[in-house]
Amino acid sequence: MEAAIQKKATMFRLSTDLIDRLKEMAKREHRSLNNFVECILLDVAYNEPNDITKAAIDEARSGKLRGTTPVDTSSIEAMFKSAGL
């Protein structure tokens, strides 16, 4: 028999636009908003890239990757734009 995971209710103030966006994303995955946000936070809090991935990220940011200019990793859109995609 597994021990129950203890949970504590917490309140956050988020923009209404962000909440609406998160609700849409949760609905597409047939999940509750609470479960969706909890999974995102667990992923961010506990999943750290390994050393090989960190090295690849550093290489891309430095511009040493195939002689290209540095890749902007501030957002997906910026990354594609800086990579010429």
Distance bins in CASP14 RR format, pairs under 12 A and 6 or more apart:
PFRMAT RR
TARGET T0000
AUTHOR 0000-0000-0000
RMODE 2
METHOD distances of the structure
MODEL  1
5 38 0 0 0 0 0 1 0 0 0 0 0
5 42 0 0 0 0 0 1 0 0 0 0 0
7 34 0 0 0 0 1 0 0 0 0 0 0
7 35 0 0 0 0 0 1 0 0 0 0 0
7 38 0 0 0 0 1 0 0 0 0 0 0
8 38 0 0 0 0 0 1 0 0 0 0 0
9 34 0 0 0 0 1 0 0 0 0 0 0
10 34 0 0 0 0 0 1 0 0 0 0 0
10 37 0 0 0 0 0 1 0 0 0 0 0
10 38 0 0 0 0 0 1 0 0 0 0 0
10 41 0 0 0 0 0 1 0 0 0 0 0
12 18 0 0 0 0 0 1 0 0 0 0 0
12 19 0 0 0 0 1 0 0 0 0 0 0
12 22 0 0 0 0 0 1 0 0 0 0 0
12 33 0 0 0 0 0 1 0 0 0 0 0
12 34 0 0 0 0 0 1 0 0 0 0 0
12 37 0 0 0 0 1 0 0 0 0 0 0
12 38 0 0 0 0 0 1 0 0 0 0 0
12 41 0 0 0 0 0 1 0 0 0 0 0
13 19 0 0 0 0 0 1 0 0 0 0 0
14 20 0 0 0 0 1 0 0 0 0 0 0
14 21 0 0 0 0 1 0 0 0 0 0 0
14 22 1 0 0 1 0 0 0 0 0 0 0
14 23 0 0 0 0 0 1 0 0 0 0 0
14 33 0 0 0 0 0 1 0 0 0 0 0
14 37 0 0 0 0 1 0 0 0 0 0 0
15 21 0 0 0 0 1 0 0 0 0 0 0
15 22 0 0 0 0 0 1 0 0 0 0 0
16 22 0 0 0 0 0 1 0 0 0 0 0
16 23 0 0 0 0 0 1 0 0 0 0 0
17 23 0 0 0 0 0 1 0 0 0 0 0
17 24 0 0 0 0 0 1 0 0 0 0 0
18 24 0 0 0 0 0 1 0 0 0 0 0
18 25 0 0 0 0 0 1 0 0 0 0 0
18 33 0 0 0 0 0 1 0 0 0 0 0
18 37 0 0 0 0 0 1 0 0 0 0 0
18 40 0 0 0 0 0 1 0 0 0 0 0
19 25 0 0 0 0 0 1 0 0 0 0 0
19 26 0 0 0 0 0 1 0 0 0 0 0
19 33 1 0 0 1 0 0 0 0 0 0 0
19 34 0 0 0 0 0 1 0 0 0 0 0
19 36 0 0 0 0 0 1 0 0 0 0 0
19 37 0 0 0 0 1 0 0 0 0 0 0
20 26 0 0 0 0 0 1 0 0 0 0 0
20 27 0 0 0 0 0 1 0 0 0 0 0
20 33 0 0 0 0 0 1 0 0 0 0 0
21 27 0 0 0 0 0 1 0 0 0 0 0
21 28 0 0 0 0 0 1 0 0 0 0 0
21 33 0 0 0 0 0 1 0 0 0 0 0
21 36 0 0 0 0 0 1 0 0 0 0 0
21 37 0 0 0 0 0 1 0 0 0 0 0
21 40 0 0 0 0 0 1 0 0 0 0 0
22 28 0 0 0 0 0 1 0 0 0 0 0
22 29 0 0 0 0 0 1 0 0 0 0 0
22 31 0 0 0 0 0 1 0 0 0 0 0
22 32 0 0 0 0 0 1 0 0 0 0 0
22 33 1 0 0 1 0 0 0 0 0 0 0
22 34 0 0 0 0 0 1 0 0 0 0 0
22 35 0 0 0 0 0 1 0 0 0 0 0
22 36 1 0 0 1 0 0 0 0 0 0 0
22 37 1 0 0 1 0 0 0 0 0 0 0
22 38 0 0 0 0 0 1 0 0 0 0 0
22 39 0 0 0 0 0 1 0 0 0 0 0
22 40 0 0 0 0 1 0 0 0 0 0 0
22 41 0 0 0 0 0 1 0 0 0 0 0
23 29 0 0 0 0 0 1 0 0 0 0 0
23 31 0 0 0 0 0 1 0 0 0 0 0
23 32 0 0 0 0 1 0 0 0 0 0 0
23 33 1 0 1 0 0 0 0 0 0 0 0
23 34 0 0 0 0 0 1 0 0 0 0 0
23 36 0 0 0 0 1 0 0 0 0 0 0
23 37 0 0 0 0 1 0 0 0 0 0 0
24 31 0 0 0 0 0 1 0 0 0 0 0
24 33 0 0 0 0 1 0 0 0 0 0 0
24 36 0 0 0 0 0 1 0 0 0 0 0
25 31 0 0 0 0 1 0 0 0 0 0 0
25 32 0 0 0 0 0 1 0 0 0 0 0
25 33 0 0 0 0 1 0 0 0 0 0 0
25 35 0 0 0 0 0 1 0 0 0 0 0
25 36 1 0 0 1 0 0 0 0 0 0 0
25 37 0 0 0 0 1 0 0 0 0 0 0
25 39 0 0 0 0 0 1 0 0 0 0 0
25 40 0 0 0 0 1 0 0 0 0 0 0
26 32 1 0 0 1 0 0 0 0 0 0 0
26 33 1 0 1 0 0 0 0 0 0 0 0
26 34 0 0 0 0 1 0 0 0 0 0 0
26 35 1 0 0 1 0 0 0 0 0 0 0
26 36 1 1 0 0 0 0 0 0 0 0 0
26 37 1 0 0 1 0 0 0 0 0 0 0
26 38 0 0 0 0 0 1 0 0 0 0 0
26 39 0 0 0 0 1 0 0 0 0 0 0
26 40 0 0 0 0 1 0 0 0 0 0 0
27 33 0 0 0 0 1 0 0 0 0 0 0
27 35 0 0 0 0 0 1 0 0 0 0 0
27 36 0 0 0 0 1 0 0 0 0 0 0
28 36 0 0 0 0 1 0 0 0 0 0 0
29 35 0 0 0 0 1 0 0 0 0 0 0
29 36 1 0 0 1 0 0 0 0 0 0 0
29 37 0 0 0 0 0 1 0 0 0 0 0
29 39 0 0 0 0 1 0 0 0 0 0 0
29 40 0 0 0 0 0 1 0 0 0 0 0
30 36 0 0 0 0 1 0 0 0 0 0 0
31 37 0 0 0 0 1 0 0 0 0 0 0
31 38 0 0 0 0 1 0 0 0 0 0 0
31 39 1 0 0 1 0 0 0 0 0 0 0
31 40 0 0 0 0 0 1 0 0 0 0 0
32 38 0 0 0 0 1 0 0 0 0 0 0
32 39 0 0 0 0 0 1 0 0 0 0 0
33 39 0 0 0 0 0 1 0 0 0 0 0
33 40 0 0 0 0 0 1 0 0 0 0 0
34 40 0 0 0 0 0 1 0 0 0 0 0
34 41 0 0 0 0 0 1 0 0 0 0 0
35 41 0 0 0 0 0 1 0 0 0 0 0
35 42 0 0 0 0 0 1 0 0 0 0 0
36 42 0 0 0 0 0 1 0 0 0 0 0
36 43 0 0 0 0 0 1 0 0 0 0 0
37 43 0 0 0 0 0 1 0 0 0 0 0
37 44 0 0 0 0 0 1 0 0 0 0 0
38 44 0 0 0 0 0 1 0 0 0 0 0
38 45 0 0 0 0 0 1 0 0 0 0 0
38 46 0 0 0 0 0 1 0 0 0 0 0
39 45 0 0 0 0 0 1 0 0 0 0 0
39 46 0 0 0 0 0 1 0 0 0 0 0
39 47 0 0 0 0 0 1 0 0 0 0 0
40 46 0 0 0 0 0 1 0 0 0 0 0
40 47 0 0 0 0 0 1 0 0 0 0 0
41 47 0 0 0 0 0 1 0 0 0 0 0
43 49 0 0 0 0 0 1 0 0 0 0 0
47 53 0 0 0 0 0 1 0 0 0 0 0
48 54 0 0 0 0 1 0 0 0 0 0 0
48 57 0 0 0 0 0 1 0 0 0 0 0
49 55 0 0 0 0 1 0 0 0 0 0 0
49 56 0 0 0 0 1 0 0 0 0 0 0
49 57 1 0 0 1 0 0 0 0 0 0 0
49 58 0 0 0 0 0 1 0 0 0 0 0
49 73 0 0 0 0 0 1 0 0 0 0 0
50 56 0 0 0 0 1 0 0 0 0 0 0
50 57 0 0 0 0 0 1 0 0 0 0 0
51 57 0 0 0 0 0 1 0 0 0 0 0
51 58 0 0 0 0 0 1 0 0 0 0 0
52 58 0 0 0 0 0 1 0 0 0 0 0
52 59 0 0 0 0 0 1 0 0 0 0 0
53 59 0 0 0 0 0 1 0 0 0 0 0
53 60 0 0 0 0 0 1 0 0 0 0 0
54 60 0 0 0 0 0 1 0 0 0 0 0
54 61 0 0 0 0 0 1 0 0 0 0 0
55 61 0 0 0 0 0 1 0 0 0 0 0
55 62 0 0 0 0 0 1 0 0 0 0 0
55 64 0 0 0 0 0 1 0 0 0 0 0
55 65 0 0 0 0 0 1 0 0 0 0 0
56 62 0 0 0 0 0 1 0 0 0 0 0
56 64 0 0 0 0 0 1 0 0 0 0 0
56 65 0 0 0 0 1 0 0 0 0 0 0
56 71 0 0 0 0 0 1 0 0 0 0 0
56 73 0 0 0 0 0 1 0 0 0 0 0
57 63 0 0 0 0 0 1 0 0 0 0 0
57 64 0 0 0 0 0 1 0 0 0 0 0
57 65 0 0 0 0 0 1 0 0 0 0 0
57 70 0 0 0 0 0 1 0 0 0 0 0
57 71 0 0 0 0 1 0 0 0 0 0 0
57 73 1 0 0 1 0 0 0 0 0 0 0
57 79 0 0 0 0 0 1 0 0 0 0 0
58 64 0 0 0 0 1 0 0 0 0 0 0
58 65 0 0 0 0 1 0 0 0 0 0 0
58 70 0 0 0 0 0 1 0 0 0 0 0
58 71 0 0 0 0 0 1 0 0 0 0 0
58 73 0 0 0 0 0 1 0 0 0 0 0
59 65 1 0 1 0 0 0 0 0 0 0 0
59 66 0 0 0 0 1 0 0 0 0 0 0
59 67 0 0 0 0 0 1 0 0 0 0 0
59 68 0 0 0 0 0 1 0 0 0 0 0
59 70 0 0 0 0 1 0 0 0 0 0 0
59 71 0 0 0 0 1 0 0 0 0 0 0
59 73 0 0 0 0 0 1 0 0 0 0 0
60 66 0 0 0 0 1 0 0 0 0 0 0
60 67 0 0 0 0 0 1 0 0 0 0 0
60 68 0 0 0 0 1 0 0 0 0 0 0
60 69 0 0 0 0 0 1 0 0 0 0 0
60 70 1 0 0 1 0 0 0 0 0 0 0
60 71 1 0 1 0 0 0 0 0 0 0 0
60 72 0 0 0 0 1 0 0 0 0 0 0
60 73 1 0 0 1 0 0 0 0 0 0 0
60 79 0 0 0 0 1 0 0 0 0 0 0
60 82 0 0 0 0 1 0 0 0 0 0 0
60 83 0 0 0 0 1 0 0 0 0 0 0
61 68 0 0 0 0 0 1 0 0 0 0 0
61 69 0 0 0 0 0 1 0 0 0 0 0
61 70 1 0 1 0 0 0 0 0 0 0 0
61 71 1 0 0 1 0 0 0 0 0 0 0
61 72 0 0 0 0 1 0 0 0 0 0 0
61 73 1 0 0 1 0 0 0 0 0 0 0
61 74 0 0 0 0 0 1 0 0 0 0 0
61 78 0 0 0 0 0 1 0 0 0 0 0
61 79 0 0 0 0 0 1 0 0 0 0 0
61 82 0 0 0 0 1 0 0 0 0 0 0
61 83 0 0 0 0 0 1 0 0 0 0 0
62 68 0 0 0 0 0 1 0 0 0 0 0
62 69 0 0 0 0 0 1 0 0 0 0 0
62 70 1 0 0 1 0 0 0 0 0 0 0
62 71 0 0 0 0 1 0 0 0 0 0 0
62 73 0 0 0 0 0 1 0 0 0 0 0
63 69 1 0 0 1 0 0 0 0 0 0 0
63 70 1 0 1 0 0 0 0 0 0 0 0
63 71 1 0 0 1 0 0 0 0 0 0 0
63 72 0 0 0 0 0 1 0 0 0 0 0
63 73 0 0 0 0 0 1 0 0 0 0 0
63 82 0 0 0 0 1 0 0 0 0 0 0
63 83 0 0 0 0 0 1 0 0 0 0 0
64 70 0 0 0 0 1 0 0 0 0 0 0
64 71 0 0 0 0 0 1 0 0 0 0 0
65 71 1 0 0 1 0 0 0 0 0 0 0
65 73 0 0 0 0 0 1 0 0 0 0 0
65 82 0 0 0 0 0 1 0 0 0 0 0
65 83 0 0 0 0 1 0 0 0 0 0 0
66 83 0 0 0 0 0 1 0 0 0 0 0
68 82 0 0 0 0 1 0 0 0 0 0 0
68 83 1 0 0 1 0 0 0 0 0 0 0
68 84 0 0 0 0 1 0 0 0 0 0 0
68 85 0 0 0 0 0 1 0 0 0 0 0
69 81 0 0 0 0 0 1 0 0 0 0 0
69 82 1 0 0 1 0 0 0 0 0 0 0
69 83 0 0 0 0 1 0 0 0 0 0 0
69 84 0 0 0 0 1 0 0 0 0 0 0
70 78 0 0 0 0 0 1 0 0 0 0 0
70 79 0 0 0 0 0 1 0 0 0 0 0
70 82 1 0 0 1 0 0 0 0 0 0 0
70 83 0 0 0 0 0 1 0 0 0 0 0
71 78 0 0 0 0 1 0 0 0 0 0 0
71 79 1 0 1 0 0 0 0 0 0 0 0
71 80 0 0 0 0 1 0 0 0 0 0 0
71 81 0 0 0 0 1 0 0 0 0 0 0
71 82 1 0 1 0 0 0 0 0 0 0 0
71 83 1 0 1 0 0 0 0 0 0 0 0
71 84 0 0 0 0 1 0 0 0 0 0 0
71 85 0 0 0 0 0 1 0 0 0 0 0
72 78 1 0 1 0 0 0 0 0 0 0 0
72 79 1 0 1 0 0 0 0 0 0 0 0
72 80 0 0 0 0 1 0 0 0 0 0 0
72 81 1 0 0 1 0 0 0 0 0 0 0
72 82 1 0 1 0 0 0 0 0 0 0 0
72 83 0 0 0 0 1 0 0 0 0 0 0
72 84 0 0 0 0 0 1 0 0 0 0 0
72 85 0 0 0 0 0 1 0 0 0 0 0
73 79 1 0 1 0 0 0 0 0 0 0 0
73 80 0 0 0 0 0 1 0 0 0 0 0
73 81 0 0 0 0 0 1 0 0 0 0 0
73 82 0 0 0 0 1 0 0 0 0 0 0
73 83 0 0 0 0 0 1 0 0 0 0 0
74 80 0 0 0 0 0 1 0 0 0 0 0
74 81 0 0 0 0 0 1 0 0 0 0 0
74 82 0 0 0 0 1 0 0 0 0 0 0
75 81 0 0 0 0 1 0 0 0 0 0 0
75 82 0 0 0 0 0 1 0 0 0 0 0
76 82 0 0 0 0 0 1 0 0 0 0 0
76 83 0 0 0 0 0 1 0 0 0 0 0
76 85 0 0 0 0 0 1 0 0 0 0 0
77 83 0 0 0 0 0 1 0 0 0 0 0
77 84 0 0 0 0 0 1 0 0 0 0 0
77 85 0 0 0 0 0 1 0 0 0 0 0
78 84 0 0 0 0 0 1 0 0 0 0 0
78 85 0 0 0 0 0 1 0 0 0 0 0
79 85 0 0 0 0 1 0 0 0 0 0 0
END
